[in-house]
Amino acid sequence: MKVTITLIALIIILGISSYQLLSKKTATNINPSPSLTSDNKAPKIDTVAKNLEVPWAIAFLPDGQLLVTERPGRLQKIVNGKTQLIHTFSEVKQLGEGGLHGIAVDPNFNTNHQLYAYFTYGQLGNQTLNRVIKAKLETDKLTEIKTIVNAIPGATVHDGGRIKFGPDGYLYITTGDAQNPSLSQDKNSLAGKILRVTDDGNPAPGNPFNTLVYSYGHRNPQGITWDNLGRLWATEHGNQATDELNLIEPGKNYGWPIIRGDEKRLDLISPKLQSGTNTWAPAGAAFYKGSILFAGLRGQALFEVKLDTLELKEHFKGELGRIREVAVGPDNMLYITTSNRDGRGNPKAEDDQILRVNPTSL
Protein backbone atom coordinates (compact mmCIF):
# COMPACT_ATOMS: atom_id res chain seq x y z
CA MET A 1 0.00 0.00 0.00
CA LYS A 2 2.80 2.43 0.89
CA VAL A 3 4.54 1.62 -2.41
CA THR A 4 1.35 2.38 -4.32
CA ILE A 5 0.88 5.74 -2.56
CA THR A 6 4.53 6.64 -3.20
CA LEU A 7 4.18 5.84 -6.92
CA ILE A 8 1.03 7.93 -7.21
CA ALA A 9 2.74 10.88 -5.50
CA LEU A 10 5.74 10.55 -7.83
CA ILE A 11 3.49 10.51 -10.91
CA ILE A 12 1.71 13.68 -9.71
CA ILE A 13 5.03 15.45 -9.07
CA LEU A 14 6.38 14.42 -12.48
CA GLY A 15 3.15 15.55 -14.15
CA ILE A 16 3.35 18.98 -12.54
CA SER A 17 7.03 19.33 -13.48
CA SER A 18 6.33 18.29 -17.08
CA TYR A 19 3.47 20.78 -17.33
CA GLN A 20 5.68 23.60 -15.99
CA LEU A 21 8.44 22.70 -18.46
CA LEU A 22 5.99 22.60 -21.37
CA SER A 23 4.56 25.96 -20.34
CA LYS A 24 8.04 27.51 -20.39
CA LYS A 25 8.76 26.10 -23.85
CA THR A 26 5.55 27.47 -25.34
CA ALA A 27 5.63 30.89 -23.65
CA THR A 28 5.77 33.93 -25.96
CA ASN A 29 7.07 37.45 -25.53
CA ILE A 30 3.74 39.09 -26.26
CA ASN A 31 1.84 40.41 -23.29
CA PRO A 32 -0.33 37.51 -22.12
CA SER A 33 -4.01 37.71 -23.01
CA PRO A 34 -5.88 40.03 -20.67
CA SER A 35 -6.98 38.35 -17.47
CA LEU A 36 -10.53 37.04 -17.58
CA THR A 37 -13.19 38.88 -15.64
CA SER A 38 -15.85 37.25 -13.50
CA ASP A 39 -18.18 36.91 -16.49
CA ASN A 40 -15.44 34.97 -18.31
CA LYS A 41 -14.81 37.73 -20.85
CA ALA A 42 -11.56 39.54 -21.53
CA PRO A 43 -11.58 43.35 -21.35
CA LYS A 44 -12.94 45.03 -24.47
CA ILE A 45 -9.66 46.82 -25.12
CA ASP A 46 -6.24 47.07 -23.49
CA THR A 47 -2.81 48.46 -24.37
CA VAL A 48 -0.03 46.27 -25.76
CA ALA A 49 2.53 49.01 -26.52
CA LYS A 50 2.66 52.80 -26.49
CA ASN A 51 4.82 55.79 -27.48
CA LEU A 52 5.36 54.49 -31.02
CA GLU A 53 5.89 56.72 -34.05
CA VAL A 54 3.36 56.01 -36.80
CA PRO A 55 3.17 52.22 -36.49
CA TRP A 56 2.22 51.09 -39.99
CA ALA A 57 1.94 47.30 -39.98
CA ILE A 58 2.09 44.44 -37.50
CA ALA A 59 2.85 40.76 -37.99
CA PHE A 60 3.26 37.75 -35.75
CA LEU A 61 6.10 35.26 -35.73
CA PRO A 62 5.19 31.56 -35.44
CA ASP A 63 6.01 31.61 -31.71
CA GLY A 64 3.58 34.48 -31.17
CA GLN A 65 6.04 37.38 -30.92
CA LEU A 66 4.70 40.63 -32.35
CA LEU A 67 6.63 42.72 -34.90
CA VAL A 68 5.69 46.28 -35.85
CA THR A 69 7.03 48.72 -38.44
CA GLU A 70 7.30 52.44 -37.71
CA ARG A 71 7.11 54.72 -40.73
CA PRO A 72 10.43 56.51 -40.08
CA GLY A 73 12.21 53.20 -40.77
CA ARG A 74 12.29 51.14 -37.57
CA LEU A 75 11.35 47.49 -37.20
CA GLN A 76 10.47 46.79 -33.58
CA LYS A 77 9.55 43.73 -31.55
CA ILE A 78 7.18 44.13 -28.63
CA VAL A 79 8.42 42.39 -25.49
CA ASN A 80 6.28 42.71 -22.34
CA GLY A 81 4.86 46.02 -23.50
CA LYS A 82 8.27 47.50 -24.39
CA THR A 83 9.80 48.04 -27.82
CA GLN A 84 12.94 46.18 -28.76
CA LEU A 85 14.65 47.58 -31.85
CA ILE A 86 15.36 44.86 -34.40
CA HIS A 87 16.55 46.97 -37.33
CA THR A 88 16.65 50.53 -38.66
CA PHE A 89 16.42 50.75 -42.45
CA SER A 90 18.81 53.65 -43.04
CA GLU A 91 17.75 53.98 -46.68
CA VAL A 92 14.09 54.65 -45.81
CA LYS A 93 12.86 58.08 -46.88
CA GLN A 94 9.83 59.36 -45.00
CA LEU A 95 8.30 61.51 -47.73
CA GLY A 96 4.67 62.46 -47.05
CA GLU A 97 2.89 59.12 -46.75
CA GLY A 98 6.07 57.29 -47.74
CA GLY A 99 8.37 55.44 -45.37
CA LEU A 100 8.57 51.94 -43.91
CA HIS A 101 5.22 50.29 -44.55
CA GLY A 102 4.23 46.62 -44.75
CA ILE A 103 5.82 43.65 -43.00
CA ALA A 104 5.21 39.96 -43.75
CA VAL A 105 6.46 36.73 -42.21
CA ASP A 106 7.34 33.86 -44.55
CA PRO A 107 4.97 30.87 -44.17
CA ASN A 108 8.09 28.72 -43.82
CA PHE A 109 9.71 31.01 -41.25
CA ASN A 110 10.58 28.17 -38.90
CA THR A 111 12.97 26.78 -41.50
CA ASN A 112 14.08 29.85 -43.52
CA HIS A 113 13.71 32.74 -40.98
CA GLN A 114 12.64 35.11 -43.79
CA LEU A 115 10.84 38.43 -43.34
CA TYR A 116 9.64 40.84 -46.04
CA ALA A 117 9.13 44.61 -45.92
CA TYR A 118 7.90 47.41 -48.21
CA PHE A 119 9.41 50.88 -47.98
CA THR A 120 10.12 54.17 -49.72
CA TYR A 121 13.79 54.53 -50.53
CA GLY A 122 14.23 57.63 -52.68
CA GLN A 123 13.22 59.60 -55.70
CA LEU A 124 13.85 59.60 -59.44
CA GLY A 125 13.25 63.20 -60.48
CA ASN A 126 9.87 64.02 -58.93
CA GLN A 127 8.94 60.33 -58.64
CA THR A 128 9.04 58.67 -55.24
CA LEU A 129 10.19 55.05 -55.42
CA ASN A 130 9.37 52.04 -53.25
CA ARG A 131 10.78 48.55 -52.99
CA VAL A 132 10.08 45.21 -51.35
CA ILE A 133 12.95 43.44 -49.60
CA LYS A 134 13.43 40.11 -47.93
CA ALA A 135 15.84 39.47 -45.08
CA LYS A 136 16.75 36.81 -42.56
CA LEU A 137 15.80 37.33 -38.91
CA GLU A 138 18.07 35.46 -36.52
CA THR A 139 18.91 36.26 -32.90
CA ASP A 140 16.82 39.45 -33.20
CA LYS A 141 18.92 40.84 -36.07
CA LEU A 142 18.21 41.28 -39.78
CA THR A 143 20.83 39.97 -42.18
CA GLU A 144 21.07 39.05 -45.86
CA ILE A 145 18.80 41.93 -46.92
CA LYS A 146 17.89 41.59 -50.60
CA THR A 147 15.61 43.62 -52.87
CA ILE A 148 13.04 41.42 -54.61
CA VAL A 149 10.77 44.06 -56.22
CA ASN A 150 12.25 47.43 -57.09
CA ALA A 151 11.25 50.85 -58.43
CA ILE A 152 7.56 50.70 -57.52
CA PRO A 153 6.20 54.16 -58.38
CA GLY A 154 5.07 56.19 -55.41
CA ALA A 155 4.32 59.73 -54.34
CA THR A 156 3.88 61.79 -51.20
CA VAL A 157 0.37 60.30 -51.21
CA HIS A 158 -1.14 57.18 -52.88
CA ASP A 159 1.87 55.09 -51.94
CA GLY A 160 0.27 51.70 -51.26
CA GLY A 161 2.45 49.49 -49.09
CA ARG A 162 0.53 46.53 -47.66
CA ILE A 163 2.18 43.11 -48.08
CA LYS A 164 0.84 39.72 -46.98
CA PHE A 165 1.23 36.08 -47.86
CA GLY A 166 -1.90 34.53 -49.24
CA PRO A 167 -3.22 31.03 -48.56
CA ASP A 168 -1.52 29.96 -51.82
CA GLY A 169 1.90 30.75 -50.31
CA TYR A 170 2.63 33.72 -52.58
CA LEU A 171 3.32 37.32 -51.51
CA TYR A 172 0.68 39.95 -52.36
CA ILE A 173 1.69 43.62 -52.59
CA THR A 174 -0.58 46.68 -52.84
CA THR A 175 0.63 49.75 -54.74
CA GLY A 176 -0.88 53.20 -55.14
CA ASP A 177 -1.36 55.14 -58.38
CA ALA A 178 1.47 57.52 -57.37
CA GLN A 179 -0.83 60.50 -58.06
CA ASN A 180 -0.85 59.53 -61.74
CA PRO A 181 -4.25 57.86 -62.34
CA SER A 182 -3.34 56.74 -65.85
CA LEU A 183 -0.74 54.36 -64.40
CA SER A 184 -3.51 52.34 -62.77
CA GLN A 185 -4.78 51.36 -66.24
CA ASP A 186 -1.28 50.66 -67.61
CA LYS A 187 -0.67 46.93 -67.20
CA ASN A 188 3.05 47.51 -67.75
CA SER A 189 3.31 49.79 -64.71
CA LEU A 190 3.57 48.55 -61.12
CA ALA A 191 1.49 51.50 -59.87
CA GLY A 192 -2.18 51.20 -58.94
CA LYS A 193 -2.02 47.43 -58.71
CA ILE A 194 -2.14 44.38 -56.52
CA LEU A 195 0.97 42.35 -57.30
CA ARG A 196 1.51 38.63 -56.65
CA VAL A 197 5.06 37.35 -56.46
CA THR A 198 7.21 34.42 -55.38
CA ASP A 199 9.55 34.74 -52.41
CA ASP A 200 12.25 35.90 -54.85
CA GLY A 201 10.05 38.58 -56.44
CA ASN A 202 9.28 36.73 -59.65
CA PRO A 203 5.78 36.55 -61.15
CA ALA A 204 3.80 33.92 -59.28
CA PRO A 205 2.74 30.97 -61.45
CA GLY A 206 -0.71 31.55 -62.89
CA ASN A 207 -0.57 35.35 -62.79
CA PRO A 208 -3.04 36.59 -65.43
CA PHE A 209 -0.58 38.59 -67.55
CA ASN A 210 2.57 36.53 -66.88
CA THR A 211 3.93 39.58 -65.02
CA LEU A 212 3.89 40.65 -61.37
CA VAL A 213 0.40 42.15 -61.84
CA TYR A 214 -2.54 40.30 -60.29
CA SER A 215 -5.24 43.00 -60.56
CA TYR A 216 -5.25 46.61 -61.76
CA GLY A 217 -7.29 49.81 -61.88
CA HIS A 218 -6.64 50.61 -58.21
CA ARG A 219 -6.20 54.08 -56.70
CA ASN A 220 -4.58 53.39 -53.33
CA PRO A 221 -5.28 49.96 -51.82
CA GLN A 222 -3.93 49.70 -48.28
CA GLY A 223 -5.58 46.62 -46.79
CA ILE A 224 -5.83 43.01 -47.94
CA THR A 225 -7.17 39.86 -46.31
CA TRP A 226 -8.66 36.48 -47.20
CA ASP A 227 -11.98 35.11 -45.99
CA ASN A 228 -12.76 31.54 -44.94
CA LEU A 229 -13.41 30.61 -48.58
CA GLY A 230 -9.96 31.81 -49.62
CA ARG A 231 -11.30 34.89 -51.41
CA LEU A 232 -9.14 38.03 -51.48
CA TRP A 233 -10.63 41.31 -50.25
CA ALA A 234 -9.01 44.74 -50.48
CA THR A 235 -9.74 48.17 -49.02
CA GLU A 236 -9.05 51.18 -51.20
CA HIS A 237 -8.97 54.94 -50.79
CA GLY A 238 -11.41 56.70 -53.08
CA ASN A 239 -11.27 60.18 -54.55
CA GLN A 240 -13.12 62.67 -52.32
CA ALA A 241 -14.95 59.91 -50.39
CA THR A 242 -16.26 56.84 -52.32
CA ASP A 243 -13.78 54.62 -50.45
CA GLU A 244 -14.08 50.98 -51.42
CA LEU A 245 -14.17 47.38 -50.24
CA ASN A 246 -13.40 45.15 -53.24
CA LEU A 247 -13.55 41.42 -53.86
CA ILE A 248 -10.40 40.79 -55.89
CA GLU A 249 -10.18 38.39 -58.81
CA PRO A 250 -7.09 37.80 -60.96
CA GLY A 251 -6.80 39.87 -64.10
CA LYS A 252 -9.79 42.10 -63.32
CA ASN A 253 -9.87 45.88 -63.77
CA TYR A 254 -11.22 47.76 -60.74
CA GLY A 255 -11.98 50.88 -62.69
CA TRP A 256 -9.87 53.75 -61.39
CA PRO A 257 -9.98 56.47 -62.75
CA ILE A 258 -12.77 55.51 -65.20
CA ILE A 259 -15.47 54.71 -62.63
CA ARG A 260 -15.88 55.39 -58.93
CA GLY A 261 -18.41 54.66 -56.22
CA ASP A 262 -21.45 52.82 -57.58
CA GLU A 263 -20.71 53.68 -61.18
CA LYS A 264 -20.65 50.68 -63.50
CA ARG A 265 -19.21 49.66 -66.85
CA LEU A 266 -19.41 46.26 -68.43
CA ASP A 267 -15.66 45.52 -68.45
CA LEU A 268 -14.91 47.06 -65.02
CA ILE A 269 -15.46 45.77 -61.48
CA SER A 270 -17.42 47.92 -59.04
CA PRO A 271 -16.84 47.63 -55.27
CA LYS A 272 -18.92 45.37 -53.07
CA LEU A 273 -19.30 48.30 -50.69
CA GLN A 274 -18.37 51.97 -50.93
CA SER A 275 -18.58 54.91 -48.56
CA GLY A 276 -20.62 57.30 -50.72
CA THR A 277 -20.19 60.85 -49.48
CA ASN A 278 -18.53 59.66 -46.26
CA THR A 279 -14.81 59.05 -45.90
CA TRP A 280 -13.35 55.93 -44.33
CA ALA A 281 -9.75 56.34 -45.54
CA PRO A 282 -9.48 52.56 -45.08
CA ALA A 283 -6.16 50.95 -44.23
CA GLY A 284 -5.30 47.50 -42.78
CA ALA A 285 -7.86 44.69 -43.02
CA ALA A 286 -8.45 41.33 -41.33
CA PHE A 287 -11.05 38.56 -41.55
CA TYR A 288 -12.73 37.30 -38.38
CA LYS A 289 -15.73 34.96 -38.09
CA GLY A 290 -17.69 36.05 -41.15
CA SER A 291 -16.66 39.70 -41.11
CA ILE A 292 -14.03 41.87 -42.74
CA LEU A 293 -12.66 44.35 -40.21
CA PHE A 294 -10.71 47.33 -41.50
CA ALA A 295 -9.01 50.33 -39.97
CA GLY A 296 -10.21 53.86 -40.68
CA LEU A 297 -7.78 56.77 -40.74
CA ARG A 298 -9.89 59.83 -41.46
CA GLY A 299 -12.93 57.73 -40.55
CA GLN A 300 -11.43 57.26 -37.06
CA ALA A 301 -13.09 53.91 -36.43
CA LEU A 302 -12.65 50.18 -36.62
CA PHE A 303 -15.10 49.23 -39.36
CA GLU A 304 -16.76 45.83 -39.62
CA VAL A 305 -18.54 44.45 -42.69
CA LYS A 306 -20.66 41.30 -42.31
CA LEU A 307 -20.02 39.45 -45.56
CA ASP A 308 -23.39 37.69 -45.67
CA THR A 309 -25.31 40.98 -45.60
CA LEU A 310 -22.64 43.63 -46.37
CA GLU A 311 -23.90 45.45 -43.28
CA LEU A 312 -21.39 48.05 -42.05
CA LYS A 313 -20.74 48.66 -38.36
CA GLU A 314 -18.48 51.21 -36.67
CA HIS A 315 -16.54 50.51 -33.48
CA PHE A 316 -14.66 53.05 -31.30
CA LYS A 317 -15.88 55.87 -33.56
CA GLY A 318 -13.88 59.01 -32.65
CA GLU A 319 -12.52 57.42 -29.46
CA LEU A 320 -8.99 56.45 -30.53
CA GLY A 321 -8.29 58.88 -33.35
CA ARG A 322 -6.82 57.57 -36.60
CA ILE A 323 -6.55 53.78 -36.87
CA ARG A 324 -4.16 52.30 -39.43
CA GLU A 325 -3.77 48.56 -38.90
CA VAL A 326 -5.86 45.62 -37.72
CA ALA A 327 -4.72 42.01 -37.43
CA VAL A 328 -5.92 38.82 -35.77
CA GLY A 329 -3.39 37.58 -33.23
CA PRO A 330 -2.53 33.98 -32.35
CA ASP A 331 -4.75 34.41 -29.28
CA ASN A 332 -7.75 35.19 -31.56
CA MET A 333 -7.76 38.77 -30.30
CA LEU A 334 -7.72 41.77 -32.62
CA TYR A 335 -4.65 44.01 -32.64
CA ILE A 336 -5.01 47.58 -33.91
CA THR A 337 -2.64 50.52 -34.20
CA THR A 338 -3.32 54.22 -33.87
CA SER A 339 -1.77 56.67 -36.32
CA ASN A 340 -2.18 60.01 -34.59
CA ARG A 341 1.45 61.07 -35.04
CA ASP A 342 1.36 60.88 -38.83
CA GLY A 343 0.87 64.64 -39.27
CA ARG A 344 -2.89 64.40 -39.77
CA GLY A 345 -4.06 63.44 -36.31
CA ASN A 346 -4.24 64.92 -32.83
CA PRO A 347 -1.80 62.89 -30.72
CA LYS A 348 -2.75 62.10 -27.16
CA ALA A 349 -0.36 61.26 -24.37
CA GLU A 350 1.40 57.95 -25.08
CA ASP A 351 0.40 57.88 -28.78
CA ASP A 352 0.88 56.04 -30.98
CA GLN A 353 -0.26 52.74 -29.54
CA ILE A 354 -0.89 49.09 -30.30
CA LEU A 355 -4.17 48.06 -28.72
CA ARG A 356 -5.69 44.63 -28.22
CA VAL A 357 -9.44 44.29 -28.74
CA ASN A 358 -11.64 41.44 -27.59
CA PRO A 359 -13.75 40.70 -30.71
CA THR A 360 -16.49 39.02 -28.68
CA SER A 361 -17.21 42.38 -27.05
CA LEU A 362 -17.79 44.27 -30.31
C-alpha positions in Angstrom: 0.0 0.0 0.0 2.8 2.4 0.9 4.5 1.6 -2.4 1.4 2.4 -4.3 0.9 5.7 -2.6 4.5 6.6 -3.2 4.2 5.8 -6.9 1.0 7.9 -7.2 2.7 10.9 -5.5 5.7 10.5 -7.8 3.5 10.5 -10.9 1.7 13.7 -9.7 5.0 15.5 -9.1 6.4 14.4 -12.5 3.1 15.6 -14.1 3.3 19.0 -12.5 7.0 19.3 -13.5 6.3 18.3 -17.1 3.5 20.8 -17.3 5.7 23.6 -16.0 8.4 22.7 -18.5 6.0 22.6 -21.4 4.6 26.0 -20.3 8.0 27.5 -20.4 8.8 26.1 -23.9 5.5 27.5 -25.3 5.6 30.9 -23.7 5.8 33.9 -26.0 7.1 37.4 -25.5 3.7 39.1 -26.3 1.8 40.4 -23.3 -0.3 37.5 -22.1 -4.0 37.7 -23.0 -5.9 40.0 -20.7 -7.0 38.4 -17.5 -10.5 37.0 -17.6 -13.2 38.9 -15.6 -15.8 37.3 -13.5 -18.2 36.9 -16.5 -15.4 35.0 -18.3 -14.8 37.7 -20.9 -11.6 39.5 -21.5 -11.6 43.3 -21.3 -12.9 45.0 -24.5 -9.7 46.8 -25.1 -6.2 47.1 -23.5 -2.8 48.5 -24.4 0.0 46.3 -25.8 2.5 49.0 -26.5 2.7 52.8 -26.5 4.8 55.8 -27.5 5.4 54.5 -31.0 5.9 56.7 -34.0 3.4 56.0 -36.8 3.2 52.2 -36.5 2.2 51.1 -40.0 1.9 47.3 -40.0 2.1 44.4 -37.5 2.8 40.8 -38.0 3.3 37.8 -35.7 6.1 35.3 -35.7 5.2 31.6 -35.4 6.0 31.6 -31.7 3.6 34.5 -31.2 6.0 37.4 -30.9 4.7 40.6 -32.4 6.6 42.7 -34.9 5.7 46.3 -35.9 7.0 48.7 -38.4 7.3 52.4 -37.7 7.1 54.7 -40.7 10.4 56.5 -40.1 12.2 53.2 -40.8 12.3 51.1 -37.6 11.3 47.5 -37.2 10.5 46.8 -33.6 9.5 43.7 -31.6 7.2 44.1 -28.6 8.4 42.4 -25.5 6.3 42.7 -22.3 4.9 46.0 -23.5 8.3 47.5 -24.4 9.8 48.0 -27.8 12.9 46.2 -28.8 14.6 47.6 -31.8 15.4 44.9 -34.4 16.5 47.0 -37.3 16.6 50.5 -38.7 16.4 50.8 -42.4 18.8 53.6 -43.0 17.7 54.0 -46.7 14.1 54.6 -45.8 12.9 58.1 -46.9 9.8 59.4 -45.0 8.3 61.5 -47.7 4.7 62.5 -47.0 2.9 59.1 -46.8 6.1 57.3 -47.7 8.4 55.4 -45.4 8.6 51.9 -43.9 5.2 50.3 -44.6 4.2 46.6 -44.7 5.8 43.6 -43.0 5.2 40.0 -43.7 6.5 36.7 -42.2 7.3 33.9 -44.6 5.0 30.9 -44.2 8.1 28.7 -43.8 9.7 31.0 -41.2 10.6 28.2 -38.9 13.0 26.8 -41.5 14.1 29.8 -43.5 13.7 32.7 -41.0 12.6 35.1 -43.8 10.8 38.4 -43.3 9.6 40.8 -46.0 9.1 44.6 -45.9 7.9 47.4 -48.2 9.4 50.9 -48.0 10.1 54.2 -49.7 13.8 54.5 -50.5 14.2 57.6 -52.7 13.2 59.6 -55.7 13.9 59.6 -59.4 13.2 63.2 -60.5 9.9 64.0 -58.9 8.9 60.3 -58.6 9.0 58.7 -55.2 10.2 55.1 -55.4 9.4 52.0 -53.3 10.8 48.5 -53.0 10.1 45.2 -51.4 12.9 43.4 -49.6 13.4 40.1 -47.9 15.8 39.5 -45.1 16.8 36.8 -42.6 15.8 37.3 -38.9 18.1 35.5 -36.5 18.9 36.3 -32.9 16.8 39.4 -33.2 18.9 40.8 -36.1 18.2 41.3 -39.8 20.8 40.0 -42.2 21.1 39.1 -45.9 18.8 41.9 -46.9 17.9 41.6 -50.6 15.6 43.6 -52.9 13.0 41.4 -54.6 10.8 44.1 -56.2 12.3 47.4 -57.1 11.2 50.8 -58.4 7.6 50.7 -57.5 6.2 54.2 -58.4 5.1 56.2 -55.4 4.3 59.7 -54.3 3.9 61.8 -51.2 0.4 60.3 -51.2 -1.1 57.2 -52.9 1.9 55.1 -51.9 0.3 51.7 -51.3 2.5 49.5 -49.1 0.5 46.5 -47.7 2.2 43.1 -48.1 0.8 39.7 -47.0 1.2 36.1 -47.9 -1.9 34.5 -49.2 -3.2 31.0 -48.6 -1.5 30.0 -51.8 1.9 30.7 -50.3 2.6 33.7 -52.6 3.3 37.3 -51.5 0.7 39.9 -52.4 1.7 43.6 -52.6 -0.6 46.7 -52.8 0.6 49.7 -54.7 -0.9 53.2 -55.1 -1.4 55.1 -58.4 1.5 57.5 -57.4 -0.8 60.5 -58.1 -0.9 59.5 -61.7 -4.3 57.9 -62.3 -3.3 56.7 -65.8 -0.7 54.4 -64.4 -3.5 52.3 -62.8 -4.8 51.4 -66.2 -1.3 50.7 -67.6 -0.7 46.9 -67.2 3.0 47.5 -67.8 3.3 49.8 -64.7 3.6 48.6 -61.1 1.5 51.5 -59.9 -2.2 51.2 -58.9 -2.0 47.4 -58.7 -2.1 44.4 -56.5 1.0 42.3 -57.3 1.5 38.6 -56.6 5.1 37.3 -56.5 7.2 34.4 -55.4 9.5 34.7 -52.4 12.3 35.9 -54.8 10.1 38.6 -56.4 9.3 36.7 -59.7 5.8 36.6 -61.2 3.8 33.9 -59.3 2.7 31.0 -61.4 -0.7 31.5 -62.9 -0.6 35.4 -62.8 -3.0 36.6 -65.4 -0.6 38.6 -67.6 2.6 36.5 -66.9 3.9 39.6 -65.0 3.9 40.7 -61.4 0.4 42.2 -61.8 -2.5 40.3 -60.3 -5.2 43.0 -60.6 -5.3 46.6 -61.8 -7.3 49.8 -61.9 -6.6 50.6 -58.2 -6.2 54.1 -56.7 -4.6 53.4 -53.3 -5.3 50.0 -51.8 -3.9 49.7 -48.3 -5.6 46.6 -46.8 -5.8 43.0 -47.9 -7.2 39.9 -46.3 -8.7 36.5 -47.2 -12.0 35.1 -46.0 -12.8 31.5 -44.9 -13.4 30.6 -48.6 -10.0 31.8 -49.6 -11.3 34.9 -51.4 -9.1 38.0 -51.5 -10.6 41.3 -50.3 -9.0 44.7 -50.5 -9.7 48.2 -49.0 -9.0 51.2 -51.2 -9.0 54.9 -50.8 -11.4 56.7 -53.1 -11.3 60.2 -54.6 -13.1 62.7 -52.3 -15.0 59.9 -50.4 -16.3 56.8 -52.3 -13.8 54.6 -50.4 -14.1 51.0 -51.4 -14.2 47.4 -50.2 -13.4 45.2 -53.2 -13.5 41.4 -53.9 -10.4 40.8 -55.9 -10.2 38.4 -58.8 -7.1 37.8 -61.0 -6.8 39.9 -64.1 -9.8 42.1 -63.3 -9.9 45.9 -63.8 -11.2 47.8 -60.7 -12.0 50.9 -62.7 -9.9 53.7 -61.4 -10.0 56.5 -62.7 -12.8 55.5 -65.2 -15.5 54.7 -62.6 -15.9 55.4 -58.9 -18.4 54.7 -56.2 -21.5 52.8 -57.6 -20.7 53.7 -61.2 -20.6 50.7 -63.5 -19.2 49.7 -66.8 -19.4 46.3 -68.4 -15.7 45.5 -68.4 -14.9 47.1 -65.0 -15.5 45.8 -61.5 -17.4 47.9 -59.0 -16.8 47.6 -55.3 -18.9 45.4 -53.1 -19.3 48.3 -50.7 -18.4 52.0 -50.9 -18.6 54.9 -48.6 -20.6 57.3 -50.7 -20.2 60.8 -49.5 -18.5 59.7 -46.3 -14.8 59.0 -45.9 -13.4 55.9 -44.3 -9.8 56.3 -45.5 -9.5 52.6 -45.1 -6.2 50.9 -44.2 -5.3 47.5 -42.8 -7.9 44.7 -43.0 -8.5 41.3 -41.3 -11.1 38.6 -41.6 -12.7 37.3 -38.4 -15.7 35.0 -38.1 -17.7 36.0 -41.1 -16.7 39.7 -41.1 -14.0 41.9 -42.7 -12.7 44.4 -40.2 -10.7 47.3 -41.5 -9.0 50.3 -40.0 -10.2 53.9 -40.7 -7.8 56.8 -40.7 -9.9 59.8 -41.5 -12.9 57.7 -40.5 -11.4 57.3 -37.1 -13.1 53.9 -36.4 -12.6 50.2 -36.6 -15.1 49.2 -39.4 -16.8 45.8 -39.6 -18.5 44.4 -42.7 -20.7 41.3 -42.3 -20.0 39.4 -45.6 -23.4 37.7 -45.7 -25.3 41.0 -45.6 -22.6 43.6 -46.4 -23.9 45.4 -43.3 -21.4 48.1 -42.1 -20.7 48.7 -38.4 -18.5 51.2 -36.7 -16.5 50.5 -33.5 -14.7 53.0 -31.3 -15.9 55.9 -33.6 -13.9 59.0 -32.7 -12.5 57.4 -29.5 -9.0 56.5 -30.5 -8.3 58.9 -33.4 -6.8 57.6 -36.6 -6.5 53.8 -36.9 -4.2 52.3 -39.4 -3.8 48.6 -38.9 -5.9 45.6 -37.7 -4.7 42.0 -37.4 -5.9 38.8 -35.8 -3.4 37.6 -33.2 -2.5 34.0 -32.4 -4.7 34.4 -29.3 -7.7 35.2 -31.6 -7.8 38.8 -30.3 -7.7 41.8 -32.6 -4.6 44.0 -32.6 -5.0 47.6 -33.9 -2.6 50.5 -34.2 -3.3 54.2 -33.9 -1.8 56.7 -36.3 -2.2 60.0 -34.6 1.4 61.1 -35.0 1.4 60.9 -38.8 0.9 64.6 -39.3 -2.9 64.4 -39.8 -4.1 63.4 -36.3 -4.2 64.9 -32.8 -1.8 62.9 -30.7 -2.8 62.1 -27.2 -0.4 61.3 -24.4 1.4 58.0 -25.1 0.4 57.9 -28.8 0.9 56.0 -31.0 -0.3 52.7 -29.5 -0.9 49.1 -30.3 -4.2 48.1 -28.7 -5.7 44.6 -28.2 -9.4 44.3 -28.7 -11.6 41.4 -27.6 -13.7 40.7 -30.7 -16.5 39.0 -28.7 -17.2 42.4 -27.1 -17.8 44.3 -30.3 
